[in-house]
Amino acid sequence: MARTRRMRLPALLVLPALLASACATPIGVRKVSPQTVYRELNASALSTHAPSAATRRLLQRLGLTERFAKDPEGTLAEIESGLGHPDERDRLFALAELSLIHAGDCGDPAYDLTAAVYAYTFLFPPNPAKEPEPFDPRLRTALGIYNRAIAEGLAVGATTEVSLAARRERLPIGELDLGVQPEGFRYDGLGLENFVSVADYEVRGLRNRYYRQGLGAALVAETVRHGGEGANRWLPEHAKVPVTALVRFDDPRRGLSARAIKGQIELYDADTVPVVQIGPYSVPLTSETSTSLAYRLEGSSLWDFEIAGFRRGDFGFSGAKEGGLFMLQPYRPGRIPVVFVHGTASSPARWAEMANELLGDPEIANHYQLWFFIYNSGNPIALSAMHLREGIQEAVRDLDPDGTDEALRRMVVIGHSQGGLLTKMTVINSGSKFWNSISTVPFEEADLSPKTRDLVRRSLFIEPLPMVKRVVFISTPHRGSFLAENFLGRIARRLVRLPATVTKVTAELVQLQPGQAARTALHMPTAIDNMDWSTPFLRTLASLPIAPGVIAHSIIPVQGGGPIEEGDDGVVKYRSAHIDGVESELVVRSGHSVQANPQAIEEVRRILYEHAGIGPAVVPGEVARQPDQSPVTH
């Protein structure tokens, strides 16, 4: 009897489990978070290296899920054999995605190019009636597959470098014959080489990453001069410039059937050609604004120039023309130039945050072009300002010799710190006031060599530039910097070595003292001397009004929460930066390097919108916020 009870016990234990299982049906639902559902429905080979929901459905329907894991090439061949059936579009998309996955697994770029062919065929069917619906989620995924497949299929080995040479490739789907544009790849008259894909780079140092998803692989290329006429003189030598590469396939659906596909590699500047025509389709091009900007600044010699250019007055920056003015992009007729002028011991790289935000705004990008001025910031301010003025004048003459581009005559100049003083010297009429502050002898009677006389005339006798219509002063020491007046200023003066041409001028000016009654003991001042309020130069500059017809704005940083009028930014007091007569003044609670501050950038955006006569600022197309990144600051 006891034996019988022991034998029944396991059955009694199993019975509750059987009863419980009756509550869970073989098919049903389970509550999860909306984020989980979204990830499942929108994941693809681009984000997870696993098939998307659409491709998984096809694999399940054809019973090929397990086979793809074991025999991907055989699975691809079986799916392709069904092209021409009513489900062709589903098959083309799955073939593109699965080919990209297999390329990543086997490392064979032939499968990347195969993925590009399939994706292109899916995106641009010969019959427009069969094109993807605008809300089909596969449309955006197919664009991404094509773009990545082009970049990786044309890559040089396991690098981000891309080869755009003509070639003939043997693909699993047949022979691919790739040509190039007959005229070659040019960028505003310059040659291009060293193409690098930037799509897979992470951006650091910028708050936001601006991009526009479209067709084509986002690349950065290096400009080269071949001595031909028409080459842009204002782009830095060996500049890194953004371009977009695409492969235009010639009737790829027919090519798939014939096992022979033809294509041409094409290169575009998405800033001037934002849309391409492919058959009846108008397609936007991919643009990676922020990544391209950050790539240019990675390891740039601009960073080395900051201190070296301050200490050595003859230290040159090979990326700019002799005058110091250069452009971020080629000259665009009809777009208003905005000239950025950096401060002491700085460089144009310190405008990166502002440039990124402005270029990421479609309205700003369509109405303006960004120019930059680089100078040896330890040199006398009058000398640096002379180079700025002459650089602007030369650029306008060179770019628009017939004077037909009205946009060049509506220029905006924005200066930070010492750069604000240089900026003011583009919009004043000094007469002989600067000269009179150092000598009582009329300039025409002074005993100076022709070279010295010419340099003094160009640097001290100033007329406003007629093309500059608006200026913005940021952290500008109109009445001096207190750092220039204390022991730190004395130390900084000793670090500066003026160029030989300046020291020769000094020697001649000193000769004026004995018999020609110079006002003070003459010596050639450094920029630090020029920012000491006790010096005649700065007092003279402060006394000169801005030319009629020029609109001025001030952005003044003040640290802490105390009274603004008594505050400073760590370098310049509010009372020094404040001037009367400006159209607007914005005070920002910030340190001296406010040019990277969001409030300051938004104020510049507002000013540029006002200057161009366009409506309120709009939200840019797409922006991804960088995680835990600090802005580029000085």
MILUM-459372 format. One record per residue (C-alpha): residue in one letter; x, y, z. Coordinates in steps of 0.05 Angstrom, whole numbers, padded with zeros to 5 digits, always signed. Layout:
N
aXYZ
...
This chain:
634
m+00000+00000+00000
a+00057+00048+00018
r+00089+00031-00049
t+00026+00052-00086
r+00023+00120-00051
r+00096+00134-00069
m+00084+00119-00142
r+00024+00167-00145
l+00063+00226-00114
p+00100+00249-00178
a+00035+00250-00216
l+00004+00293-00163
l+00063+00342-00168
v+00057+00347-00244
l-00018+00361-00243
p-00013+00434-00219
a+00038+00450-00274
l-00008+00421-00327
l-00066+00462-00300
a-00023+00526-00300
s+00000+00515-00371
a-00071+00514-00394
c-00074+00589-00378
a-00018+00606-00430
t-00041+00596-00501
p+00008+00576-00555
i-00004+00643-00589
g-00015+00709-00553
v+00016+00774-00533
r+00060+00800-00477
k+00062+00871-00452
v+00130+00905-00464
s+00153+00977-00466
p+00140+01020-00528
q+00215+01028-00535
t+00223+00953-00541
v+00170+00948-00596
y+00201+01007-00633
r+00271+00977-00631
e+00245+00910-00656
l+00206+00941-00714
n+00260+00991-00735
a+00325+00954-00724
s+00364+00935-00786
a+00432+00913-00811
l+00453+00985-00805
s+00444+00987-00730
t+00449+00915-00705
h+00483+00875-00761
a+00420+00832-00761
p+00364+00831-00812
s+00307+00881-00805
a+00236+00859-00791
a+00219+00863-00866
t+00277+00817-00885
r+00263+00769-00828
r+00192+00763-00854
l+00216+00743-00923
l+00266+00693-00894
q+00211+00662-00851
r+00162+00660-00908
l+00212+00624-00953
g+00237+00579-00897
l+00308+00606-00904
t+00322+00634-00834
e+00365+00576-00810
r+00397+00567-00878
f+00422+00638-00881
a+00460+00628-00816
k+00494+00566-00845
d+00497+00580-00920
p+00489+00655-00933
e+00514+00652-01005
g+00467+00596-01024
t+00409+00633-00989
l+00424+00696-01029
a+00425+00656-01094
e+00358+00624-01078
i+00325+00690-01061
e+00353+00721-01125
s+00325+00665-01167
g+00256+00690-01150
l+00266+00760-01180
g+00212+00774-01230
h+00158+00746-01184
p+00105+00791-01154
d+00146+00797-01090
e+00207+00824-01127
r+00211+00888-01086
d+00211+00849-01022
r+00267+00805-01049
l+00309+00864-01074
f+00307+00896-01005
a+00324+00831-00970
l+00380+00817-01019
a+00410+00886-01006
e+00408+00879-00931
l+00432+00806-00928
s+00488+00821-00977
l+00512+00878-00932
i+00510+00831-00871
h+00548+00777-00908
a+00600+00828-00931
g+00612+00847-00859
d+00620+00774-00839
c+00665+00751-00896
g+00703+00817-00908
d+00693+00813-00984
p+00678+00882-01014
a+00646+00848-01074
y+00586+00835-01030
d+00584+00908-01009
l+00580+00929-01081
t+00528+00875-01093
a+00487+00905-01036
a+00493+00973-01069
v+00466+00946-01135
y+00407+00913-01101
a+00391+00975-01058
y+00396+01021-01119
t+00349+00976-01158
f+00300+00976-01101
l+00303+01052-01094
f+00298+01070-01168
p+00255+01020-01206
p+00249+01031-01281
n+00174+01036-01272
p+00159+01096-01225
a+00093+01062-01208
k+00133+01010-01169
e+00174+01060-01129
p+00173+01053-01053
e+00116+01087-01016
p+00140+01151-00982
f+00124+01122-00913
d+00154+01053-00927
p+00206+01045-00871
r+00249+01006-00920
l+00261+01068-00961
r+00306+01102-00910
t+00340+01036-00893
a+00354+01022-00966
l+00386+01091-00972
g+00431+01075-00913
i+00449+01007-00941
y+00468+01038-01008
n+00510+01092-00976
r+00548+01045-00931
a+00557+00994-00985
i+00588+01046-01032
a+00636+01071-00978
e+00658+01001-00958
g+00655+00971-01027
l+00703+01024-01053
a+00747+01024-00991
v+00822+01012-00995
g+00832+00950-00953
a+00807+00954-00881
t+00813+01030-00878
t+00766+01090-00885
e+00804+01112-00947
v+00762+01105-01010
s+00788+01094-01081
l+00747+01128-01135
a+00787+01099-01193
a+00753+01065-01252
r+00752+00990-01245
r+00722+00924-01266
e+00698+00879-01210
r+00674+00807-01209
l+00612+00805-01165
p+00569+00746-01145
i+00514+00775-01189
g+00559+00784-01250
e+00612+00832-01275
l+00610+00905-01253
d+00642+00956-01299
l+00653+01022-01261
g+00674+01086-01297
v+00688+01156-01273
q+00668+01226-01295
p+00707+01243-01358
e+00728+01311-01332
g+00755+01280-01268
f+00740+01303-01197
r+00747+01378-01186
y+00729+01424-01129
d+00722+01496-01151
g+00781+01489-01198
l+00823+01448-01150
g+00841+01375-01156
l+00820+01325-01103
e+00855+01266-01073
n+00859+01224-01009
f+00785+01209-01003
v+00762+01187-00934
s+00693+01163-00912
v+00668+01200-00850
a+00601+01166-00840
d+00627+01120-00785
y+00665+01173-00745
e+00642+01198-00678
v+00645+01273-00668
r+00676+01302-00605
g+00682+01373-00581
l+00618+01398-00615
r+00552+01400-00579
n+00510+01379-00639
r+00521+01336-00700
y+00485+01363-00762
y+00473+01318-00821
r+00424+01307-00878
q+00408+01237-00898
g+00404+01227-00972
l+00438+01188-01027
g+00513+01179-01030
a+00572+01166-00985
a+00596+01226-00945
l+00671+01236-00956
v+00726+01285-00940
a+00778+01299-00993
e+00843+01338-00996
t+00850+01395-01046
v+00911+01398-01090
r+00934+01452-01139
h+00958+01430-01207
g+00978+01500-01231
g+00916+01509-01274
e+00880+01575-01280
g+00814+01584-01245
a+00834+01547-01181
n+00806+01578-01118
r+00860+01620-01085
w+00822+01628-01020
l+00817+01556-00998
p+00875+01535-00954
e+00929+01492-00986
h+00913+01418-00975
a+00846+01437-00945
k+00800+01380-00924
v+00734+01391-00959
p+00667+01353-00956
v+00642+01317-01017
t+00590+01264-01032
a+00604+01204-01076
l+00552+01161-01110
v+00552+01106-01161
r+00500+01116-01215
f+00481+01047-01242
d+00457+01041-01314
d+00391+01003-01313
p+00413+00955-01258
r+00351+00912-01263
r+00369+00894-01335
g+00441+00886-01313
l+00421+00835-01260
s+00386+00794-01313
a+00445+00799-01361
r+00496+00787-01306
a+00532+00850-01330
i+00524+00916-01293
k+00550+00984-01312
g+00559+01044-01267
q+00595+01110-01260
i+00627+01140-01199
e+00604+01213-01190
l+00627+01265-01140
y+00587+01325-01115
d+00592+01385-01070
a+00526+01378-01033
d+00529+01451-01013
t+00520+01473-01086
v+00486+01411-01114
p+00439+01388-01058
v+00395+01346-01104
v+00411+01299-01162
q+00366+01272-01216
i+00363+01197-01226
g+00314+01183-01282
p+00248+01213-01260
y+00270+01217-01187
s+00297+01280-01153
v+00340+01255-01096
p+00374+01295-01040
l+00448+01282-01030
t+00478+01260-00964
s+00512+01316-00925
e+00553+01308-00862
t+00566+01380-00841
s+00591+01370-00769
t+00632+01308-00782
s+00668+01341-00840
l+00683+01403-00797
a+00709+01361-00739
y+00751+01318-00787
r+00784+01381-00815
l+00803+01404-00744
e+00829+01336-00721
g+00904+01345-00717
s+00901+01412-00754
s+00961+01458-00752
l+00912+01513-00731
w+00920+01490-00659
d+00996+01496-00662
f+00990+01565-00692
e+00954+01594-00631
i+01014+01602-00585
a+01068+01602-00639
g+01031+01655-00678
f+01025+01698-00616
r+01098+01694-00596
r+01130+01699-00665
g+01106+01756-00709
d+01134+01723-00772
f+01108+01653-00758
g+01067+01632-00819
f+01006+01589-00826
s+01013+01550-00891
g+00938+01540-00897
a+00921+01613-00913
k+00942+01666-00962
e+00996+01715-00942
g+00944+01766-00919
g+00911+01716-00873
l+00841+01711-00902
f+00815+01643-00922
m+00748+01609-00935
l+00717+01547-00907
q+00682+01533-00973
p+00690+01560-01044
y+00663+01628-01060
r+00588+01626-01071
p+00560+01684-01112
g+00498+01713-01080
r+00516+01692-01009
i+00536+01745-00959
p+00606+01736-00929
v+00613+01732-00854
v+00685+01744-00834
f+00707+01716-00766
v+00767+01747-00731
h+00796+01709-00672
g+00828+01738-00610
t+00896+01736-00575
a+00935+01670-00574
s+00878+01639-00613
s+00860+01616-00683
p+00799+01606-00728
a+00791+01537-00697
r+00759+01572-00637
w+00700+01591-00680
a+00684+01517-00693
e+00623+01513-00647
m+00592+01575-00677
a+00609+01553-00748
n+00578+01485-00735
e+00513+01515-00711
l+00508+01566-00767
l+00524+01516-00822
g+00473+01468-00792
d+00419+01521-00802
p+00393+01515-00874
e+00372+01588-00876
i+00440+01613-00854
a+00476+01564-00901
n+00434+01587-00960
h+00445+01661-00948
y+00517+01666-00922
q+00587+01641-00934
l+00637+01637-00877
w+00706+01668-00884
f+00761+01668-00832
f+00820+01713-00817
i+00883+01687-00783
y+00938+01732-00758
n+00998+01734-00712
s+00962+01759-00650
g+01024+01786-00615
n+01037+01836-00671
p+01015+01909-00666
i+00940+01914-00674
a+00947+01967-00729
l+00990+01918-00770
s+00941+01860-00762
a+00882+01904-00778
m+00917+01928-00841
h+00924+01855-00864
l+00850+01844-00849
r+00827+01904-00889
e+00872+01889-00948
g+00854+01816-00947
i+00780+01833-00952
q+00792+01884-01008
e+00835+01835-01047
a+00784+01779-01041
v+00727+01824-01066
r+00769+01847-01126
d+00791+01777-01142
l+00724+01743-01135
d+00680+01797-01167
p+00723+01840-01213
d+00662+01868-01248
g+00626+01886-01184
t+00563+01848-01201
d+00554+01809-01136
e+00516+01854-01089
a+00523+01802-01033
l+00597+01818-01028
r+00579+01890-01012
r+00536+01869-00952
m+00592+01838-00911
v+00588+01822-00836
v+00652+01822-00794
i+00651+01788-00726
g+00710+01796-00679
h+00726+01764-00612
s+00769+01799-00560
q+00829+01831-00596
g+00794+01810-00660
g+00739+01859-00642
l+00789+01916-00644
l+00812+01893-00713
t+00739+01890-00733
k+00728+01962-00712
m+00786+01983-00754
t+00748+01961-00816
v+00693+02013-00804
i+00727+02077-00780
n+00757+02139-00812
s+00820+02156-00774
g+00848+02212-00815
s+00916+02228-00784
k+00895+02216-00712
f+00937+02153-00702
w+00998+02187-00731
n+00987+02250-00690
s+00985+02207-00627
i+01058+02189-00638
s+01088+02250-00672
t+01077+02324-00679
v+01112+02324-00747
p+01063+02322-00805
f+01066+02254-00838
e+01085+02281-00906
e+01145+02317-00875
a+01171+02257-00835
d+01238+02230-00858
l+01219+02158-00874
s+01242+02109-00926
p+01192+02092-00980
k+01178+02023-00951
t+01167+02050-00881
r+01123+02107-00906
d+01080+02058-00945
l+01072+02012-00885
v+01055+02068-00838
r+01005+02098-00886
r+00969+02032-00897
s+00966+02015-00823
l+00952+02083-00790
f+00912+02123-00842
i+00847+02085-00845
e+00784+02092-00885
p+00722+02049-00874
l+00713+01990-00921
p+00651+02004-00962
m+00633+01930-00967
v+00628+01921-00891
k+00556+01938-00871
r+00551+01905-00802
v+00599+01887-00746
v+00593+01846-00683
f+00639+01857-00623
i+00647+01798-00577
s+00685+01806-00511
t+00720+01866-00542
p+00767+01908-00498
h+00749+01976-00527
r+00779+02009-00466
g+00832+01957-00452
s+00841+01892-00416
f+00861+01894-00343
l+00906+01834-00356
a+00946+01876-00404
e+00958+01926-00349
n+00983+01879-00294
f+01042+01832-00285
l+01012+01780-00332
g+01013+01832-00387
r+01085+01848-00373
i+01103+01774-00377
a+01064+01766-00442
r+01100+01826-00473
r+01166+01792-00463
l+01143+01729-00499
v+01127+01766-00563
r+01180+01772-00617
l+01160+01821-00671
p+01176+01808-00744
a+01239+01838-00775
t+01200+01887-00819
v+01167+01917-00757
t+01233+01926-00720
k+01261+01963-00780
v+01202+02010-00779
t+01214+02022-00705
a+01286+02041-00717
e+01265+02093-00768
l+01211+02122-00723
v+01260+02128-00666
q+01302+02174-00709
l+01244+02223-00708
q+01254+02236-00634
p+01315+02281-00628
g+01300+02333-00681
q+01227+02321-00697
a+01195+02323-00629
a+01162+02255-00622
r+01109+02257-00568
t+01136+02198-00529
a+01195+02152-00529
l+01180+02111-00590
h+01180+02035-00590
m+01140+01987-00631
p+01083+01962-00587
t+01059+01890-00584
a+00985+01874-00585
i+00988+01869-00509
d+01014+01940-00506
n+00958+01962-00552
m+00906+01934-00504
d+00932+01975-00445
w+00884+02034-00435
s+00941+02080-00419
t+00969+02076-00490
p+00953+02130-00542
f+00935+02078-00594
l+00877+02048-00556
r+00851+02115-00532
t+00852+02141-00603
l+00816+02079-00629
a+00763+02085-00575
s+00750+02158-00593
l+00735+02143-00666
p+00662+02132-00684
i+00637+02076-00728
a+00625+02100-00799
p+00555+02122-00817
g+00512+02067-00849
v+00547+02011-00810
i+00505+01973-00758
a+00542+01949-00697
h+00525+01899-00642
s+00558+01879-00577
i+00559+01812-00541
i+00590+01821-00472
p+00605+01764-00424
v+00603+01777-00349
q+00621+01724-00298
g+00581+01710-00235
g+00515+01739-00212
g+00535+01808-00188
p+00519+01875-00219
i+00534+01875-00293
e+00564+01945-00292
e+00617+01923-00241
g+00631+01855-00272
d+00682+01826-00320
d+00694+01762-00359
g+00762+01747-00329
v+00798+01787-00382
v+00756+01848-00400
k+00711+01890-00355
y+00640+01905-00376
r+00656+01979-00375
s+00711+01967-00426
a+00668+01924-00472
h+00607+01969-00469
i+00603+02024-00522
d+00547+02071-00540
g+00514+02073-00608
v+00506+01998-00621
e+00439+01972-00645
s+00438+01916-00593
e+00478+01893-00533
l+00471+01824-00504
v+00502+01808-00436
v+00517+01734-00425
r+00537+01704-00359
s+00601+01671-00383
g+00676+01675-00384
h+00716+01710-00437
s+00710+01655-00490
v+00636+01667-00501
q+00639+01655-00576
a+00623+01582-00561
n+00566+01598-00513
p+00496+01578-00538
q+00467+01646-00520
a+00521+01683-00559
i+00512+01637-00619
e+00437+01647-00618
e+00448+01723-00616
v+00493+01718-00677
r+00441+01675-00712
r+00388+01728-00696
i+00433+01784-00723
l+00447+01745-00788
y+00373+01732-00798
e+00359+01806-00789
h+00416+01825-00836
a+00392+01778-00891
g+00320+01800-00883
i+00293+01731-00869
g+00242+01708-00818
p+00254+01679-00748
a+00305+01624-00740
v+00279+01555-00758
v+00295+01488-00729
p+00350+01455-00771
g+00334+01392-00810
e+00366+01339-00767
v+00411+01344-00707
a+00439+01291-00661
r+00462+01317-00594
q+00531+01293-00576
p+00533+01253-00510
d+00570+01285-00453
q+00610+01332-00497
s+00636+01400-00479
p+00640+01455-00531
v+00705+01477-00562
t+00728+01533-00517
h+00789+01576-00509
